[in-house]
Amino acid sequence: MGRWLDWLKFVPCHRKPERCFHMGGQPLPVCARCLGIMMGYLFIPILLLIPLAPPWPFGLLAQMPMLIDGGTQWLGWRQSNNLLRVATGLLSGWGLSVIVVDGALKLVQLIK
């Protein structure tokens, strides 16, 4: 794996190769779910520009699919796959972005 991805090693992730996407035959340094979460963080600047960004409860609800996917797999009820992991991770990352932006905007209003 190229050195340009080394910065991802700081992410607290289990890095199980079977749960990572592969590039050039090598697993990426984060699992599919963590990759999706980090991609979801890219919504922060977009949400800051939207005049009516969703309120934080939407961000909280966006965590449910990931919790259900990970929880049912952890309980042994079913086996997830990387496509579902990255999709639920992306939704979770978007939801966390909503929570951060909503909190930041409320803090700015409070300071004003």
CORNOR-V328282 format. One line per field, one symbol per residue. psi: psi as a letter, one per 30 degrees, with the letter a starting at -180 (. if undefined). A space follows every 50 residues. Layout:
psi=???
//
This chain:
psi=klffgfffffkjkfhkefgllkkhfkklglleeeeeeeeffffeeeeffk eilkleeeeeeffeeeeeeeeeeefgflklleeeeeeeeeeeeeeeeeee eeeeeeeeeee.
//
